């Protein structure tokens, strides 16, 4: 995609404004997550990129720095802004999360399968973090979103796994990437929000309305 095509979709000014909106939304989301999870979750300043659907998998692969395999959860969100969210955690981070939450002891006492316990825990964490982030972004842009249940897809993330109905060839998507970290813990993961081409015009209009309200 050329630089001129990029500007037609989302100008540099609109990208900067969207980044500020998301920062405000993440601040509110972090407070809510602390109440739900019992620990503070830091959400980094987002990176915003525009690309074609076939570039999504390679982009995510290049952005993450996880060594021993991936745990990936996907979740659709539907509103005026719509798309798919991915939470990515390494195998090492999942084990650490089970320890932090005291679930390792439960596993020993109840002879719970480690893999099943890990998957259920990851899905629940993804549901909480994705829901908090997307809902707060939507709220700030005067939208309401609904969600399909999150789905664990392990390390089998591929272009074939991306909905052809949601992301049409020869169109563009807006990807929001952030790194999250649990306070005082050596645990971090990634959230990618992939917004459909159909959302872009509404997103542009909403960003500009938000800006006008403060001018």
C-alpha positions as CSV (number, residue, x, y, z in Angstrom):
1,X,0.0,0.0,0.0
2,X,1.4,3.4,-1.0
3,X,1.6,6.3,1.5
4,X,-1.1,8.2,-0.4
5,X,-3.5,5.2,-0.1
6,X,-2.7,5.1,3.6
7,X,-3.7,8.8,4.0
8,X,-7.0,8.2,2.1
9,X,-7.9,5.6,4.7
10,X,-6.7,7.3,7.9
11,X,-4.7,10.5,7.9
12,X,-1.7,10.9,10.2
13,X,-3.7,13.4,12.2
14,X,-6.6,10.9,12.6
15,X,-4.1,8.2,13.6
16,X,-2.6,10.4,16.3
17,X,-6.1,11.4,17.5
18,X,-7.2,7.7,17.6
19,X,-4.1,6.8,19.6
20,X,-5.0,9.5,22.2
21,X,-8.6,8.2,22.3
22,X,-7.3,4.7,22.9
23,X,-4.9,5.8,25.6
24,X,-7.8,7.4,27.5
25,X,-9.9,4.2,26.9
26,X,-7.0,2.0,28.1
27,X,-6.6,4.1,31.3
28,X,-10.3,3.4,32.2
29,X,-10.0,-0.2,31.1
30,X,-7.0,-0.8,33.3
31,X,-8.9,0.5,36.4
32,X,-11.8,-1.9,35.6
33,X,-9.5,-4.8,35.1
34,X,-7.8,-4.2,38.4
35,X,-11.3,-4.6,40.1
36,X,-12.1,-7.8,38.2
37,X,-8.7,-9.5,38.2
38,X,-7.4,-8.3,41.6
39,X,-4.2,-6.9,40.0
40,X,-3.4,-3.9,37.9
41,X,-3.0,-4.5,34.1
42,X,-0.7,-2.0,32.3
43,X,-1.7,-1.4,28.6
44,X,1.1,0.1,26.5
45,X,0.6,3.0,24.0
46,X,-1.0,1.4,21.0
47,X,0.6,1.0,17.6
48,X,-1.8,1.7,14.7
49,X,-1.3,0.3,11.2
50,X,-3.3,0.1,8.0
51,X,-2.8,-2.9,5.7
52,X,-4.6,-5.5,3.5
53,X,-6.0,-8.7,5.1
54,X,-3.4,-10.9,3.6
55,X,-0.7,-9.0,5.5
56,X,-2.3,-9.5,9.0
57,X,-0.7,-12.9,9.9
58,X,2.8,-11.8,8.8
59,X,2.4,-8.6,10.7
60,X,1.4,-10.3,13.9
61,X,4.2,-12.9,13.5
62,X,6.8,-10.1,13.1
63,X,5.5,-8.1,16.1
64,X,5.5,-10.8,18.7
65,X,8.7,-12.0,20.5
66,X,7.6,-15.2,22.2
67,X,10.0,-18.1,22.2
68,X,8.4,-21.5,23.1
69,X,5.1,-21.4,21.2
70,X,2.0,-19.4,21.3
71,X,-1.4,-19.5,22.9
72,X,-3.8,-17.5,20.8
73,X,-7.5,-16.6,21.6
74,X,-9.7,-14.9,19.0
75,X,-13.0,-13.0,19.6
76,X,-15.3,-11.2,17.2
77,X,-16.8,-7.9,18.2
78,X,-19.7,-6.3,16.4
79,X,-21.0,-2.8,16.4
80,X,-20.5,0.3,14.2
81,X,-16.8,-0.6,14.8
82,X,-16.4,-4.3,14.1
83,X,-13.7,-6.8,13.7
84,X,-11.7,-9.5,15.4
85,X,-9.5,-9.4,18.5
86,X,-6.5,-11.6,19.2
87,X,-4.8,-12.1,22.5
88,X,-1.4,-13.8,22.3
89,X,0.5,-15.3,25.2
90,X,3.6,-17.5,25.3
91,X,3.6,-20.9,26.9
92,X,5.9,-19.6,29.7
93,X,3.5,-16.7,30.5
94,X,0.6,-19.1,30.8
95,X,2.3,-21.2,33.4
96,X,3.2,-18.0,35.3
97,X,-0.4,-16.8,35.2
98,X,-1.6,-20.2,36.6
99,X,0.8,-19.8,39.5
100,X,-0.2,-16.1,40.1
101,X,-3.9,-17.1,40.3
102,X,-3.2,-20.1,42.5
103,X,-4.5,-22.5,39.9
104,X,-1.5,-24.7,40.0
105,X,-2.5,-25.9,43.5
106,X,-6.1,-26.5,42.3
107,X,-4.7,-28.6,39.4
108,X,-2.7,-30.8,41.8
109,X,-5.6,-31.3,44.3
110,X,-8.3,-32.0,41.7
111,X,-6.1,-33.8,39.1
112,X,-7.1,-31.2,36.5
113,X,-5.5,-31.6,33.1
114,X,-2.9,-28.8,32.8
115,X,-3.8,-28.2,29.1
116,X,-7.5,-27.9,29.8
117,X,-6.9,-25.7,32.8
118,X,-4.5,-23.5,30.8
119,X,-6.9,-23.1,27.9
120,X,-9.9,-22.3,30.1
121,X,-7.8,-19.7,32.0
122,X,-6.5,-18.1,28.8
123,X,-10.0,-17.9,27.3
124,X,-11.3,-16.2,30.5
125,X,-8.5,-13.7,30.7
126,X,-8.9,-12.9,27.0
127,X,-12.6,-12.4,27.4
128,X,-12.0,-10.0,30.3
129,X,-9.1,-8.0,28.7
130,X,-10.5,-7.8,25.2
131,X,-13.9,-6.9,26.5
132,X,-12.6,-4.1,28.7
133,X,-10.4,-2.6,25.9
134,X,-12.9,-2.8,23.0
135,X,-15.9,-1.6,25.1
136,X,-14.0,1.4,26.4
137,X,-12.8,2.4,22.9
138,X,-16.4,2.0,21.6
139,X,-17.8,4.0,24.5
140,X,-15.5,6.9,23.9
141,X,-16.6,6.9,20.2
142,X,-20.3,6.6,21.2
143,X,-20.7,3.1,20.0
144,X,-21.9,-0.2,21.7
145,X,-20.4,-3.5,20.8
146,X,-21.5,-7.1,21.3
147,X,-19.2,-10.1,21.3
148,X,-19.2,-13.7,20.1
149,X,-17.7,-16.1,22.6
150,X,-13.9,-16.2,22.6
151,X,-12.3,-19.2,20.8
152,X,-9.0,-20.8,21.7
153,X,-7.0,-21.5,18.5
154,X,-3.6,-22.4,20.1
155,X,-0.7,-21.8,17.9
156,X,-2.5,-22.7,14.7
157,X,-3.1,-19.0,13.8
158,X,-3.0,-18.6,10.0
159,X,-4.5,-16.7,7.2
160,X,-7.0,-19.5,6.6
161,X,-8.3,-18.9,10.2
162,X,-9.3,-15.4,9.3
163,X,-12.9,-15.0,8.4
164,X,-13.3,-14.4,4.6
165,X,-16.6,-12.8,5.3
166,X,-15.2,-10.3,7.8
167,X,-12.0,-9.4,5.9
168,X,-12.6,-9.2,2.1
169,X,-9.6,-9.4,-0.3
170,X,-8.5,-6.2,-1.9
171,X,-9.8,-4.1,1.0
172,X,-7.9,-2.7,4.0
173,X,-8.0,-3.2,7.8
174,X,-6.9,-1.0,10.7
175,X,-4.8,-2.9,13.3
176,X,-4.4,-1.7,16.8
177,X,-1.6,-3.4,18.7
178,X,-0.8,-3.1,22.4
179,X,1.3,-5.0,24.9
180,X,-0.2,-5.7,28.3
181,X,1.6,-6.5,31.6
182,X,0.5,-7.5,35.0
183,X,1.8,-5.2,37.7
184,X,4.8,-6.5,39.6
185,X,4.8,-9.7,37.5
186,X,7.1,-10.9,34.7
187,X,4.1,-11.6,32.5
188,X,3.1,-9.9,29.4
189,X,1.1,-10.5,26.3
190,X,-0.2,-8.9,23.2
191,X,-3.6,-7.7,22.1
192,X,-4.3,-7.1,18.4
193,X,-7.6,-5.5,17.3
194,X,-8.3,-5.9,13.6
195,X,-11.0,-3.6,12.4
196,X,-12.8,-4.2,9.1
197,X,-12.8,-2.0,6.1
198,X,-16.5,-1.4,6.6
199,X,-15.7,0.3,9.9
200,X,-13.2,2.8,8.6
201,X,-15.5,5.5,7.4
202,X,-17.5,5.4,10.6
203,X,-14.2,5.4,12.6
204,X,-13.0,8.5,10.7
205,X,-16.2,10.4,11.3
206,X,-16.3,9.4,15.0
207,X,-12.7,10.5,15.5
208,X,-13.4,13.9,14.0
209,X,-16.6,14.3,16.0
210,X,-14.6,13.5,19.2
211,X,-11.9,16.1,18.3
212,X,-14.5,18.8,17.4
213,X,-16.1,18.4,20.9
214,X,-12.8,19.6,22.4
215,X,-12.0,22.4,20.0
